[in-house]
Amino acid sequence: MAIPLGRPKLKTAFKNARSVGPLYTSGPVAITLDGNKIVTCVSEEILLTEISSGHEICRFASDTNTINSLCITPSSSHLLVFTSSLALRVFEIPTSTPLKKLIHPLRVISRAHEAPVHVCKTDPTSTYLASGSADGVVKVWNIRSGFVTHVFKGHGGIVSALAFDYPQDMSSIAREQKMRLITGSADTRLRIFDLSAASSSAGGKPEAVLEGHYSVPRGLDVSLDGKWLVSGGRDSVVLLWDLSSKQVSTDSASGSVKSKGKGKDKAFSPTLVKTIPVLERVEALGILRPDEDLTGSSSGPDVVRFYTGGEKGIVRIWDGKDGNALFTLGREHTKTSDDQEEQRQIVDVIYLPSTSSVVSVHADQNIIFHSLSTQSLTRQLIGYNDEIVDATFLSPNFTSSEKTERDSHLALATNSSLIRVYDTHSFDARLLDGHTDVVLTLDQGVAGRLLASGSKDRSARLWAPKLNSGDSGVEWGYSCVGVCEGHAESVGAIALSKKAGTEGELNRPQFMFTGSQDRTIKMWDLAGVELKCGDDEDEPLRCKSLCTHKAHDKDINALDVSPNDRLLVSGSQDRTAKIFSIEYVAGFGGHAPRGELKLIGTCKGHKRGVWTVRFSRTERIVVTGSGDKTVKLWSLDDFSCLKTFEGHTNSVLRVDFLNAGLQIVSTSSDGLVKLWDVKEEECVGTLDNHEDKASSYDLSDVWALAVSNDETRIISGAADSVVTFWEDCTEEQDEEKEVARASLVQKEQDFQNYLALYDYRRAIQLALAMQQPGRLLSLFRNIQTTDVDPTSITGRTAVDEVIRSIGGSDLAKLLQFARDWNTNAKTSRVAQGVLHAIVKLRSADELMKAFGDEHSEAAFAEGETPGGKPGSALKEFVDAFIPYTERHLSRMNKLVQESYMVDYILSEMDDGTFDDMDVDTIV
C-alpha cells in the first residue's frame, strides 16, 4: 500500500466544539418579551436557551418532579415554576451567558396549592402572579414578597385559562384604570374578579360571570386598552366580548352575563359582541397589538385582530370585527393517522410584539417562529431528535465556480419519518415530510446539493433545495424531487454517484443505488432529477430502476460508490462485503439509459455482520466495520485483508477515511469515536461525548458519522439523541504542549538558579507553582542534612522566614505535600520537620485561613461560588496526617525497644568488664 510523498501530519486531537441535545420534550414553554431567550422543559429539567444561536445559557435546579406550568415576568427578571409536588419555585433569570452551574431558586413555597397548577400568568407590571389549580382555586401572589394577595374559589372544575385585565392604553376608553383577573374553567364559564378591592384570603366573588362556551375555554386575552376580551375553547368557536359595556344585557342565543356587583358596580357588565366559528379545537389565542403591520389588513385603535392555534397545527390570524381569517401561518398537513394528527397539533402560541412574530409550540416537540409581516416561517427549533441513526453534510448553495461555503447544513435521520436539516451556524432547522415510516439511511451527492434517503416504507427519496434557499437568508428548505419505489422490504442502505458536481464533471447526478432487507441492490436512473425545487406542490419524479441484483444472503446494511463511479461495495449481515463493477450508459438519441452490476470480488473475514463500508478517496482500498468489534482494511486488487484494527468493545457501526487515507475514524456501540493510524495500525485518539453502555442500555450506539469536505469537522450522533460537533485541534494542542514544555524548562532553570543563589523564597514559591513536590522534598532534605543551623527550626534561617511569611494558598499546598511525604517512611522525617516548622512559626488561625484561601482559589478557577467551612479542609488534613504519624511513632518506639536488646547482648558479651563505664568513651 503506497503512502503518498509529503505525508501530512496525523490528526490526533478533536475538541467538542458543540453538542446539540434535547431542547424540549414536553410541558410548558415561555419566551422573554424581547424574543432573545426561551425557557423549555426536558423531562424534569428546565433549560434557558439563546434563540438566535441555539446555545444553552443555563439550567434551573429541579425538584425531580414533573413541571406543570411556568411563566416569565414581562420584565424578563424572574421565572416562576409550578411542579407536580405542588411547590412554587421562583428563579432569577441570569443575564450573563453561559453558566455551567445550576440556577437555584430564590424562593420555594412548598405547598402553594392543594392540587396541581396547570395554568399561571403574570400581570403586565411584573408584580403579581395568578395561578389556577385543578381543584378550582385561583390564587394571586405578590412575586417579590411571596405572599398571597387574593384567593378565588367557586370554579366548577379545573382552571383552564387566565388573563389579567390592566388597561395600558387609556386613549380609546373613558373608565378608571383598575386591575382585573379573568378566569376560565372546566364548567365553561368565564369569571371576572376585581383585584383593586381589598386583598382577600377567604375567596372573593366575581364581578361578572360570562356564559357562552360549550366546552373548556383554553385561551383568554384582553386588548391593551382593556375594551375587548377574546375567549376560545375546545368548542371550536371564539367569542368577542365588549368589556366597556355599561348596561346589563342578555343574549339567550349565544351567551349571557350575570352581574355579581351591587350599587355602582352594576354598571360593569361585559357584552358578547360576536361569535366566530374557527372549525378547530382552540388550544391558544391572543390579541395582536393594534399597530401591528399586517399585509392586507388595516391597523388602528378600533381594529381587533387575534390569532388562534389548535388541533390542525396551523396559526390563523383573524379580524375580530368581521370574523374572517386574514391569513394562515404554517402548512396544514393531510391527515395520515390519528397519532400523527395528534402529534402535529399546537399546544401553545406565544406572541412577540418586539419581533412582530408568533411562536407555535407543537405536540411533536417542535417550536416554530412565524413572521407576521412577511407571513413566513423564520425559524424552527427541534425539541427532541430521539434516536439518531444517520447524518450527512449538505451544501445547498455550493457552486464550484463561486467561493461559497461547503457543509453549511446537516441532515439527520432519526427514529421518525421526518428528516431534520440544520443550519450549522444558527441551528435553524427544517423538517422534510414525505416518508411514511422511519428513515434509516442518508447520503448526499452533487457536492452536497442533493440529499437521498431510504426508509422503512420500502422507498427512497431525493431532496433538493428550494429555489429561494439562501437568497433572503431566512426562508430556506428542501423539497422532494424524486421517488424510487420497488423494494419489497425496508431500504437500509443508499449511495449516490460521486463524480457529479466535482470539477470538470457533469453538474447533475447520473445514478443511485439502494440496498434493502429483501437482499437486493437496485440501480436507479437520476438523469431527470432537478437540483432545485420551486414549489412543494410539484409532483416528484418517479425514478426508473435500471437493474436489480440479488447481492447477499441476508440484510444489506451499507453501500458506497467509489470516487470514480466505477465500483460499488456492499456490506451485509451475511458477514461479507462484496465489490461490484458499475456499467452505466447514459440515454441519448432516444435510447434509454442502461445500467448493470457485475460481482468482481468478495471480502471474507469478519465473524459477524458488516455494518458499514467505505472506499478510500486516494488509494485502491476499502474499509469495513463489523459486529465482531473490528475494523478491517481490504485491497481492491486481490480482495485480501490488509490490516485489522482492534480496540472497540462493541460493534463497529460507522467508518470513514481521514487525512488523505492515512487515518480512519470509526464509531461503535460502546459510545466512542476512535481515530486510527493506518500505517501503525493503532488508535491515536478517542472521542467520548455519548452515553456509556454500562450506564444506559442501547443509548450508546453511535449510528451517525459524517466528515466534512475539508476534514476539519466530524459529526457523531447516537441513540442518546445527542449530536456532537468535533473540530480538529491537533495544531492548537501541539502549540500548547510546546509552550508548556518551554515554560517548564524555563521554570526548572530558574529553580536551579534560585538554589545556587540561596534564594529559598523564590525557589519554594516556584516549586509550589509548578506543582512539583519532588523538588521541594530534595530542597528540604538538603537543608536538614547539610550545614544545619542549630538556631533554626528548619535548618536555615532564610527558610524559617519563608515559612513564616508564605501566602495562605501556598501554605496549604506545602502542608498537602507534607501530608503526602508523611505516607512513606523514607520521606516521613522531612514531612515531620516541615510540619514542626509550620506549627512553630504559624498560628492555628493562619492555618485555617490558608486552607480557606486555597479552597476559594480553586472554586474561583472553576467558575463556582466558594462553599463549605474553611475548617473542614484543615480537619481533613489533620485526619490524614495523624494515622501515619502514629505509625511512624510506633515504629520508632519499636526500634528503641530493640536497641535495649542490643545493649543487653553487648553487656553479656564483655562479661561485665565495662559495666561501670560508658562504652562510647572507650577508644
Number of C-alpha atoms within 10 A of each C-alpha: 9 6 12 12 6 6 10 10 10 15 21 20 19 20 16 16 12 13 18 17 18 20 25 26 20 23 19 21 22 20 23 18 19 13 18 13 20 19 24 23 24 18 16 17 17 23 18 23 22 17 20 14 13 18 18 21 18 22 21 19 17 18 14 12 15 18 26 21 23 27 22 26 24 17 13 18 14 20 19 22 24 26 21 17 20 21 20 24 22 21 20 17 17 15 10 8 12 15 15 13 13 11 17 15 19 11 16 16 14 11 11 21 21 13 17 21 31 21 23 26 23 23 18 15 10 18 15 20 22 25 26 30 24 21 18 21 23 27 21 24 20 16 19 13 10 15 12 18 17 22 19 20 16 14 23 16 17 23 28 25 27 25 21 24 27 20 21 12 14 14 9 12 12 9 11 8 15 13 16 21 21 24 27 31 25 20 19 24 19 24 22 22 22 19 19 11 12 10 15 15 13 9 15 18 16 22 20 22 21 22 20 22 23 16 18 24 32 27 26 25 23 22 23 19 20 25 21 22 25 23 25 32 27 22 19 20 21 29 21 20 20 17 19 19 15 14 12 15 16 16 13 10 7 15 18 18 21 17 20 16 15 9 6 7 13 15 15 18 25 27 24 25 17 18 19 19 14 20 14 17 24 27 22 27 27 24 22 24 19 18 12 17 16 18 12 8 12 11 15 11 13 10 16 22 26 22 24 27 30 28 21 21 24 19 24 18 22 22 17 23 14 11 17 14 17 16 18 17 22 18 10 12 13 9 11 9 8 8 9 14 17 16 16 21 21 27 24 23 26 20 23 19 16 9 15 18 22 22 21 29 28 24 21 20 22 24 21 22 22 22 18 23 13 13 15 16 20 17 21 20 20 22 21 20 26 18 22 24 24 25 27 24 30 28 22 28 19 19 19 13 7 8 8 13 12 20 23 18 22 20 25 25 29 26 19 19 20 19 23 19 24 23 16 17 11 14 21 22 23 23 19 17 14 14 22 15 17 19 28 24 27 28 24 24 23 26 25 24 23 26 27 23 27 29 26 20 19 22 24 29 22 27 26 23 25 20 16 15 17 14 10 8 9 14 14 21 22 25 24 27 26 21 21 25 17 12 21 14 18 23 30 25 28 28 27 28 24 22 23 21 21 15 12 9 10 12 16 22 22 23 23 24 23 28 32 27 23 19 21 21 25 23 25 22 25 23 15 14 21 19 20 20 21 14 12 13 9 11 11 19 17 16 22 17 19 19 15 19 15 11 22 22 15 18 24 30 25 26 27 26 26 23 16 11 19 16 20 23 26 29 31 28 21 18 21 23 32 20 22 19 18 18 13 18 13 13 12 8 5 6 9 11 17 16 17 16 22 13 15 13 17 17 23 15 12 21 14 18 22 30 26 29 28 24 25 19 15 14 16 14 21 26 24 30 30 28 21 18 21 23 29 19 24 21 17 19 9 11 19 16 18 13 16 15 18 15 12 21 15 19 23 28 26 28 26 23 23 24 17 16 18 22 22 23 22 25 29 27 26 24 28 25 25 20 25 26 21 18 11 11 14 15 19 15 16 16 18 15 18 24 23 18 17 10 9 10 11 18 21 24 28 33 24 27 25 23 20 16 13 10 15 15 18 22 22 29 32 30 25 22 23 23 25 23 19 21 17 18 18 16 13 11 15 13 12 12 12 12 12 12 12 12 12 13 12 11 17 17 11 15 21 14 14 17 15 11 10 13 16 20 18 16 24 26 19 19 20 19 12 13 14 13 19 11 19 20 19 13 17 19 18 14 17 18 9 10 10 15 13 10 9 14 19 25 22 19 14 15 21 21 15 16 21 16 13 18 15 18 21 19 25 24 18 25 23 18 20 24 23 16 21 24 18 13 15 10 16 19 17 23 28 17 18 23 19 13 19 21 12 13 14 15 11 11 9 13 21 19 18 25 27 23 20 20 19 19 15 14 14 12 9 11 12 14 11 16 10 10 12 19 16 13 18 20 13 10 16 13 11 16 22 13 13 17 18 11 13 18 12 12 13 12 12 11 11 12 11 11 12 11 11 12 11 10 11 14 15 12 10 10 9 10 10 12 11 7 9 8 11 6 6 7 4
